Amino acid sequence: MSKIEFTLDQLLMNLIGRLPSFLMAIVTLLVGLWLIKFLIRFLTNRFTKGKIDISLSAFLLSVIKAVLYILLLLTVASTLGIQTTSFVAVLGAAGLAVGLALQGSLSNFAGGVLILLFKPFKVGHSISSNNGVSGTVLKIDILYTTLQAGNGTTLYAPNGPLANAVINNLTDNETRMMEYVIGVSYDSDVNVAREAILKALAADSQILKDPAPKVLVTALADSSISLTIRAWAKNTEFWPVYHRNFQLIKEELDKNSIGIPAPQREVHVITATETAK
C-alpha cells in the first residue's frame, strides 16, 4: 500500500470516527439557532407588553442575541473537540480592556438602563436634581438625557450621575403646592393681613379649595413679621397661578394698608464730645 493510500485511509477513518461529533455539532447548531430565535421572539413580546422603552429594548435584545450566538459557537466548537479555553480567555481579556477604556460610558449606560426601567421621570416631566441639573425632559437615551432649561437652552445630562442623584420630579403629581414668604410691618395687624391674603387667594378660581390655603406666622424678623403662604393648584396651571397671585396678594395688602417694609437698621451716631465724656 502506497503512502498516499495509507494517508487517505487514515483521513477516512478519522472522518468516520468524528462523524458522530459532526452530527452532534450540526444538531446542536440547529437546535441552538431555533432556541435563540424563540427566546428573542419571547423577550420581544415581553418587552412590548411591559412597555419598555424602544431604544432600551432594542439595545438589550441585540446584546442578548450577541451573547447567545457566542455561547452557541463555543458549544458547537466544544462538541467538535476544539479547545475553547483560549477563546474564552481572549474574550475575557478583550471585555476587561473595553470595560477599563469605557468606564464613564459604561456608567452612563447602566444609569440609562436604570432610568428607562424604573422611570423616575418621563419625557415631558420637569425635574431638578441635587447635582445641579434642572429642566424639562425632552429625550431619554441610553447614555444621555436631554433637557430644556428654563432659559430655553438645551442640556445633555450623563445618565450615570443623574441616576445616582436625588431627583425632584416637579410634574409627576396632579397638584403642586405654591409657597410665598412675605414680611409685613410690626405696625400692621397680623389677623387683618391674614384675612386679606386669604381673600385674595379665594378670588382665584384656579386655587384649590382642598387642601385649603394657609397663612402662617413663621418668623419675627428684624424688620418685619414673616408670613408664609401655602396654597395648592393643578400642576398644569402652577406657574401662571403662582405669578398671578403675587400681584393679587400685594394689591389686597395695599387695600388694607398693610405695609411691606424694607430692611431697616438702627444707627447710633456718637460725637467726639460724647466720646470724651
ZABANU-848673 format. One record per atom (N, C-alpha, C): x, y, z. Coordinates in steps of 0.2 Angstrom, whole numbers, padded with zeros to 4 digits, always signed. Atoms other than C-alpha are relative to their C-alpha. Example, Ala and Ser with C-alpha at 12.3 -4.5 7.8 and 13.67 -1.06 7.14 Angstrom:
residues 2
+0004-0006+0000;+0062-0022+0039;+0004+0006+0000;-0004-0006-0001;+0068-0005+0036;-0004+0005+0003;
END
This chain:
residues 277
+0004-0006+0000;+0000+0000+0000;+0004+0006+0000;-0004-0006+0000;+0007+0017-0005;-0001+0004+0006;+0001-0005-0005;+0009+0031+0007;-0006+0004-0001;+0006-0004+0002;-0005+0041-0002;-0006-0004+0002;+0006+0004-0002;-0017+0027+0000;+0000-0001+0008;+0000+0000-0007;-0012+0025+0018;-0002+0006+0004;+0002-0006-0003;-0014+0043+0022;-0008+0001-0001;+0007+0000+0002;-0031+0043+0013;-0004-0004+0005;+0003+0005-0005;-0036+0028+0024;-0001+0003+0007;+0000-0003-0006;-0031+0037+0039;-0005+0006+0001;+0005-0006+0000;-0041+0053+0035;-0007-0003+0000;+0007+0003+0001;-0056+0042+0030;-0002-0003+0007;+0001+0003-0007;-0055+0033+0047;-0001+0006+0005;+0001-0005-0004;-0053+0049+0056;-0007+0004-0001;+0006-0003+0002;-0068+0056+0047;-0006-0004+0003;+0006+0005-0002;-0079+0041+0051;+0000+0000+0008;+0000+0000-0007;-0073+0042+0069;-0003+0006+0003;+0003-0006-0002;-0078+0060+0070;-0007+0002-0002;+0007-0001+0003;-0094+0058+0061;-0005+0001+0006;+0005-0002-0005;-0104+0057+0077;+0000+0007+0003;-0001-0007-0002;-0096+0073+0083;-0003+0005-0004;+0002-0005+0005;-0100+0082+0067;-0008+0000+0000;+0007+0000+0000;-0118+0076+0068;-0003+0003+0006;+0002-0003-0006;-0120+0081+0086;+0001+0008-0001;-0001-0007+0000;-0112+0098+0082;-0006+0003-0005;+0005-0002+0005;-0125+0100+0067;-0006+0001+0004;+0006+0000-0003;-0139+0096+0078;+0000+0005+0006;-0001-0005-0005;-0133+0107+0092;-0001+0007-0003;+0000-0006+0003;-0131+0121+0080;-0007+0002-0002;+0007-0001+0002;-0149+0119+0073;-0004+0001+0005;+0004-0001-0006;-0157+0117+0090;+0002+0007+0003;-0002-0006-0003;-0147+0132+0096;-0003+0006-0003;+0002-0005+0004;-0152+0143+0082;-0008+0001+0001;+0008+0000-0002;-0171+0138+0085;-0001+0003+0007;+0001-0002-0006;-0169+0141+0103;+0001+0008+0001;-0002-0007+0000;-0161+0158+0101;-0006+0004-0003;+0006-0004+0003;-0175+0164+0089;-0006+0000+0004;+0005+0000-0005;-0188+0158+0101;+0000+0004+0006;-0001-0005-0006;-0181+0167+0116;+0000+0007-0002;+0000-0007+0002;-0178+0183+0106;-0007+0002-0001;+0007-0001+0001;-0196+0182+0100;-0004+0001+0007;+0003+0000-0007;-0202+0179+0118;+0002+0006+0004;-0002-0006-0003;-0192+0193+0125;-0003+0006-0003;+0003-0006+0003;-0198+0205+0112;-0007+0001+0002;+0007+0000-0002;-0216+0201+0116;-0001+0003+0007;+0000-0002-0007;-0212+0203+0135;+0001+0008+0000;-0002-0007+0000;-0204+0220+0132;-0005+0004-0003;+0005-0004+0003;-0218+0226+0121;-0006+0000+0005;+0005+0000-0005;-0231+0221+0134;+0002+0004+0006;-0002-0003-0006;-0221+0228+0148;+0001+0008-0001;-0001-0007+0001;-0220+0245+0139;+0007+0003+0001;-0007-0003-0001;-0201+0246+0140;+0002+0004-0006;-0002-0005+0006;-0193+0260+0130;+0003-0004-0006;-0002+0004+0006;-0190+0255+0112;+0008+0000-0001;-0007+0000+0001;-0172+0261+0112;+0004-0005+0005;-0003+0004-0005;-0168+0251+0128;-0002-0007-0002;+0001+0007+0002;-0177+0235+0122;+0004-0002-0006;-0004+0001+0006;-0168+0236+0105;+0007-0002+0002;-0007+0000-0003;-0151+0238+0114;+0000-0007+0003;+0000+0006-0004;-0155+0224+0126;+0000-0007-0004;+0001+0006+0004;-0161+0212+0113;+0006-0001-0005;-0006+0001+0004;-0145+0215+0102;+0005-0003+0004;-0005+0002-0004;-0134+0212+0117;-0001-0008+0002;+0002+0007-0002;-0143+0196+0122;+0001-0005-0006;-0001+0004+0006;-0143+0190+0104;+0007-0002-0001;-0007+0000+0001;-0124+0193+0103;+0003-0005+0005;-0002+0004-0005;-0121+0184+0119;-0002-0008-0001;+0003+0007+0002;-0132+0169+0114;+0004-0003-0006;-0004+0003+0006;-0123+0167+0097;+0007-0002+0002;-0007+0002-0002;-0106+0167+0105;+0000-0006+0004;+0000+0006-0004;-0111+0154+0118;-0002-0006-0005;+0001+0006+0004;-0118+0143+0104;+0006-0002-0004;-0006+0002+0003;-0102+0144+0094;+0005-0003+0004;-0005+0003-0005;-0092+0140+0109;-0002-0007+0001;+0003+0007-0001;-0104+0125+0112;+0002-0005-0006;-0001+0004+0006;-0103+0119+0094;+0008-0002-0001;-0007+0002+0001;-0084+0120+0094;+0002-0005+0005;-0001+0005-0005;-0083+0111+0110;-0002-0007-0002;+0003+0007+0002;-0094+0097+0103;+0005-0003-0005;-0004+0002+0006;-0082+0096+0088;+0007-0002+0003;-0007+0002-0003;-0067+0093+0101;+0005+0006+0000;-0004-0005+0001;-0060+0110+0098;+0001+0003+0007;-0001-0003-0006;-0052+0118+0114;-0002+0007+0000;+0003-0006+0000;-0062+0133+0118;+0003+0005+0006;-0002-0004-0006;-0052+0139+0134;+0004+0006-0003;-0003-0006+0002;-0041+0150+0124;-0004+0006-0003;+0005-0005+0003;-0056+0158+0115;-0003+0004+0006;+0003-0004-0006;-0064+0162+0132;+0005+0004+0003;-0005-0004-0003;-0048+0169+0139;+0001+0006-0004;-0001-0006+0004;-0046+0181+0124;-0006+0004+0000;+0006-0004-0001;-0064+0186+0125;-0001+0004+0007;+0000-0003-0007;-0062+0189+0144;+0005+0006+0000;-0005-0006+0000;-0046+0200+0141;-0003+0006-0004;+0003-0006+0004;-0055+0210+0127;-0005+0003+0004;+0005-0003-0004;-0070+0213+0138;+0003+0004+0006;-0003-0004-0006;-0059+0219+0153;+0003+0006-0003;-0003-0005+0003;-0049+0230+0141;-0005+0006-0002;+0005-0005+0002;-0065+0238+0134;-0003+0003+0006;+0004-0003-0006;-0073+0240+0151;+0005+0005+0003;-0005-0005-0003;-0057+0249+0158;+0000+0007-0005;+0000-0005+0005;-0057+0260+0142;-0006+0005+0000;+0006-0004+0001;-0075+0265+0143;-0004+0000+0007;+0003+0000-0007;-0078+0266+0162;-0006+0005+0000;+0005-0005+0000;-0088+0283+0160;-0006-0002-0004;+0005+0002+0004;-0098+0277+0146;-0004-0006+0003;+0003+0005-0002;-0102+0261+0154;-0005+0002+0006;+0004-0002-0006;-0108+0270+0170;-0006+0004-0003;+0006-0003+0003;-0119+0281+0159;-0005-0005-0003;+0005+0005+0002;-0126+0266+0151;-0004-0004+0005;+0004+0004-0005;-0130+0257+0167;-0005+0005+0003;+0005-0005-0003;-0138+0274+0173;-0006+0000-0005;+0005+0000+0005;-0148+0274+0157;-0005-0005+0000;+0004+0006-0001;-0154+0257+0159;-0005+0000+0006;+0004+0000-0006;-0160+0260+0177;-0005+0006-0001;+0005-0005+0001;-0169+0276+0172;-0006-0002-0005;+0005+0002+0005;-0178+0268+0157;-0004-0006+0003;+0004+0005-0003;-0183+0253+0168;-0004+0002+0006;+0003-0002-0006;-0188+0261+0184;-0004+0007-0001;+0004-0006+0002;-0194+0278+0176;-0001+0005+0006;+0001-0006-0005;-0191+0291+0190;-0003+0006-0004;+0003-0005+0004;-0196+0303+0176;-0001-0002-0007;+0002+0001+0007;-0203+0303+0158;+0001+0006-0004;+0000-0006+0005;-0202+0314+0143;-0006+0004+0001;+0005-0005-0002;-0211+0330+0147;-0001+0002+0007;+0000-0002-0007;-0208+0330+0165;+0005+0005+0002;-0004-0005-0003;-0200+0345+0174;+0004-0003+0006;-0004+0003-0005;-0186+0339+0185;+0006+0004+0003;-0006-0003-0002;-0172+0345+0196;+0004-0005+0005;-0004+0004-0004;-0158+0336+0205;+0005+0003+0004;-0005-0003-0005;-0145+0339+0219;+0006+0001-0003;-0006-0002+0003;-0131+0339+0206;-0001+0006-0005;+0000-0007+0004;-0137+0355+0198;-0004-0001-0007;+0003+0000+0007;-0147+0348+0183;-0008+0001+0001;+0007-0001-0001;-0165+0355+0181;-0002+0002-0007;+0003-0002+0006;-0176+0357+0166;-0006-0005-0002;+0005+0004+0002;-0190+0349+0156;+0003-0006-0005;-0003+0006+0004;-0185+0331+0149;-0003+0000-0007;+0002+0000+0007;-0185+0331+0130;+0001-0007-0003;-0002+0006+0003;-0177+0314+0127;+0004-0004+0005;-0004+0004-0005;-0170+0299+0137;+0003-0005-0005;-0004+0004+0003;-0156+0290+0128;+0003-0005+0004;-0004+0005-0004;-0145+0275+0133;+0005+0004+0004;-0005-0003-0003;-0131+0287+0138;-0001+0007+0003;+0001-0007-0002;-0138+0304+0140;-0008+0002+0000;+0007-0003+0000;-0154+0313+0145;+0000+0007-0002;+0001-0007+0003;-0159+0329+0135;-0005+0004+0003;+0005-0004-0003;-0167+0343+0144;+0000+0007-0003;+0000-0007+0002;-0173+0360+0140;+0000+0004+0007;+0000-0004-0006;-0168+0373+0154;-0005+0005+0000;+0005-0005-0001;-0179+0387+0160;+0001+0006-0005;-0002-0005+0004;-0169+0399+0149;-0001-0002-0007;+0001+0002+0007;-0173+0389+0133;+0006-0004-0003;-0006+0004+0002;-0155+0381+0132;-0001-0007+0001;+0001+0007+0000;-0153+0363+0129;+0006-0003+0004;-0005+0003-0004;-0144+0352+0142;+0000-0007-0001;-0002+0007+0001;-0136+0335+0140;+0003-0003+0006;-0002+0003-0006;-0135+0326+0156;+0002-0007+0000;-0002+0007+0000;-0125+0310+0158;-0004-0004+0005;+0004+0004-0004;-0136+0296+0164;+0003-0003+0007;-0004+0003-0006;-0123+0289+0177;-0001+0005+0006;+0001-0004-0006;-0123+0304+0189;-0007+0002+0001;+0007-0002-0001;-0141+0308+0185;-0004-0006+0004;+0004+0006-0003;-0147+0290+0190;+0002+0000+0008;-0002+0000-0007;-0137+0292+0207;-0002+0006+0004;+0001-0006-0003;-0143+0309+0211;-0007+0000+0003;+0007-0001-0002;-0159+0314+0221;-0004+0004-0005;+0004-0003+0006;-0172+0318+0208;-0006+0003+0003;+0007-0003-0002;-0186+0330+0212;-0004+0001-0006;+0005+0000+0006;-0200+0327+0199;-0005+0005+0002;+0005-0006-0002;-0210+0343+0199;-0007-0001-0004;+0007+0001+0004;-0224+0336+0187;-0002-0007+0000;+0002+0006+0000;-0226+0319+0192;-0007-0001+0003;+0006+0000-0003;-0241+0323+0203;-0005+0005-0003;+0005-0004+0003;-0258+0331+0198;+0000+0007+0003;+0001-0006-0004;-0257+0345+0211;+0007+0002+0002;-0007-0003-0002;-0242+0356+0217;-0002+0006+0005;+0001-0005-0005;-0241+0367+0232;+0005+0006-0002;-0004-0006+0001;-0235+0385+0230;+0001+0004+0007;-0001-0003-0007;-0227+0395+0244;+0003+0007-0001;-0002-0007+0000;-0224+0413+0247;+0002+0002+0007;-0002-0002-0006;-0214+0421+0261;+0000+0008+0000;+0001-0007+0000;-0220+0439+0264;+0001+0003+0007;-0001-0003-0007;-0214+0451+0278;-0005+0006+0000;+0004-0006-0001;-0227+0464+0285;+0003+0003+0006;-0003-0004-0005;-0223+0478+0296;-0003-0002+0007;+0002+0001-0007;-0224+0477+0315;-0006+0004+0002;+0006-0004-0001;-0237+0491+0315;-0006-0003-0003;+0006+0003+0003;-0249+0480+0305;-0003-0005+0004;+0003+0005-0004;-0262+0469+0312;+0000-0007-0004;-0002+0006+0003;-0257+0451+0308;-0007-0003-0002;+0006+0003+0002;-0275+0445+0308;-0003+0003-0006;+0002-0003+0006;-0280+0458+0295;+0004-0002-0006;-0004+0002+0006;-0266+0454+0284;-0001-0008-0002;+0002+0007+0002;-0270+0435+0285;-0007+0000-0003;+0006+0000+0003;-0288+0438+0281;+0000+0003-0007;-0001-0003+0007;-0283+0450+0266;+0003-0005-0005;-0004+0005+0005;-0271+0436+0259;-0005-0005-0002;+0005+0005+0001;-0285+0423+0261;-0005+0002-0005;+0005-0003+0005;-0297+0434+0252;+0002+0000-0007;-0003-0001+0006;-0285+0437+0238;+0000-0007-0004;-0001+0007+0002;-0282+0418+0236;-0007-0003-0002;+0007+0003+0001;-0301+0414+0237;-0003+0003-0006;+0002-0003+0007;-0304+0426+0222;+0002-0004-0006;-0003+0003+0006;-0294+0415+0211;-0003-0007-0001;+0004+0007+0001;-0304+0400+0204;+0005-0006-0001;-0005+0006+0001;-0288+0390+0200;+0004-0002+0006;-0002+0002-0006;-0283+0390+0218;-0004-0006+0003;+0004+0005-0002;-0289+0373+0225;-0002+0001+0007;+0003-0001-0007;-0301+0373+0240;+0002-0006+0005;-0002+0006-0004;-0295+0356+0246;+0007-0003-0003;-0001-0003-0007;-0282+0357+0254;-0001+0008-0001;+0002-0008+0000;-0287+0375+0259;+0007+0004+0001;-0006-0004-0001;-0274+0389+0258;+0001+0002+0008;-0002-0001-0007;-0265+0393+0274;+0005+0006+0000;-0005-0006-0001;-0256+0409+0281;+0002-0001+0007;-0003+0001-0007;-0244+0406+0295;+0005+0005+0002;-0005-0004-0002;-0233+0417+0305;+0006-0005+0002;-0006+0004+0000;-0216+0409+0303;+0006+0003+0003;-0006-0003-0003;-0203+0421+0310;-0002+0008+0002;+0000-0007-0002;-0202+0438+0319;+0007+0003-0002;-0006-0002+0002;-0188+0445+0309;+0002+0007+0003;-0002-0006-0003;-0178+0461+0312;-0004+0006-0002;+0003-0005+0003;-0188+0472+0301;-0008-0001-0001;+0007+0001+0002;-0205+0463+0298;-0002-0007+0004;+0003+0006-0002;-0216+0449+0303;-0001-0005-0006;+0000+0005+0006;-0214+0434+0291;-0006-0004+0000;+0006+0005+0001;-0230+0426+0284;+0002-0004-0005;-0001+0005+0005;-0228+0410+0275;-0007-0002-0003;+0006+0002+0004;-0242+0407+0262;+0000-0006-0004;+0000+0006+0004;-0246+0390+0256;-0007-0001-0003;+0006+0001+0003;-0259+0386+0243;+0002-0005-0006;-0001+0005+0005;-0262+0372+0230;-0003+0002-0007;+0003-0001+0007;-0265+0372+0211;+0001-0006-0004;-0002+0005+0005;-0265+0360+0197;+0006+0001-0003;-0007-0001+0002;-0248+0356+0191;+0000+0003-0007;+0000-0003+0007;-0253+0361+0173;-0001+0008+0000;+0002-0007+0000;-0258+0378+0179;+0004+0004+0006;-0003-0003-0006;-0245+0381+0193;+0004+0006-0001;-0004-0006+0000;-0233+0394+0186;-0005+0006-0002;+0004-0006+0001;-0247+0406+0179;-0004+0002+0007;+0004-0001-0007;-0257+0404+0196;+0005+0003+0005;-0006-0002-0005;-0240+0407+0206;+0001+0007-0001;-0002-0007+0002;-0235+0423+0197;-0006+0005+0001;+0006-0004+0000;-0253+0430+0196;-0002+0002+0007;+0002-0001-0007;-0256+0428+0215;+0005+0004+0004;-0005-0005-0003;-0240+0438+0219;-0003+0007+0000;+0002-0007+0001;-0248+0453+0212;-0007+0001+0004;+0007+0000-0004;-0266+0449+0219;+0001+0001+0007;-0001-0001-0008;-0259+0447+0237;+0003+0007+0001;-0003-0006-0001;-0249+0463+0235;-0006+0006+0000;+0006-0005+0001;-0265+0473+0229;-0004+0000+0006;+0004+0001-0006;-0275+0466+0243;+0003+0003+0007;-0004-0003-0006;-0262+0471+0256;-0001+0007+0000;+0000-0007+0001;-0262+0488+0249;-0007+0003+0002;+0007-0003-0002;-0281+0490+0251;-0001+0000+0007;+0001+0000-0007;-0280+0486+0269;+0006+0003+0004;-0005-0004-0003;-0265+0497+0272;+0005-0004+0004;-0005+0004-0003;-0253+0483+0276;+0006+0001-0003;-0006-0001+0003;-0236+0488+0274;+0005-0006-0001;-0006+0004+0001;-0221+0478+0267;+0006+0003+0001;-0006-0004-0001;-0206+0486+0275;+0006-0002-0003;-0006+0001+0002;-0189+0487+0268;+0005-0002+0006;-0005+0001-0006;-0174+0480+0279;+0002+0007+0003;-0002-0006-0004;-0170+0493+0292;+0005-0002+0005;-0006+0000-0005;-0155+0496+0303;+0000+0006+0005;-0001-0006-0004;-0153+0507+0318;+0007+0002+0001;-0007-0002+0000;-0138+0518+0318;+0001+0005+0005;-0002-0005-0005;-0131+0527+0333;+0006+0004-0001;-0006-0005+0001;-0120+0542+0330;+0003+0002+0006;-0003-0002-0006;-0108+0545+0344;+0005+0006-0002;-0004-0006+0002;-0100+0563+0343;+0007-0001+0004;-0007+0000-0003;-0082+0567+0349;-0001+0002+0007;+0002-0002-0006;-0090+0576+0364;-0002-0006+0005;+0002+0005-0004;-0099+0561+0370;+0005-0006+0001;-0005+0005-0001;-0084+0550+0367;+0005+0002+0006;-0004-0003-0006;-0074+0562+0379;-0003-0001+0007;+0003+0001-0006;-0087+0561+0392;+0000-0007+0002;
END
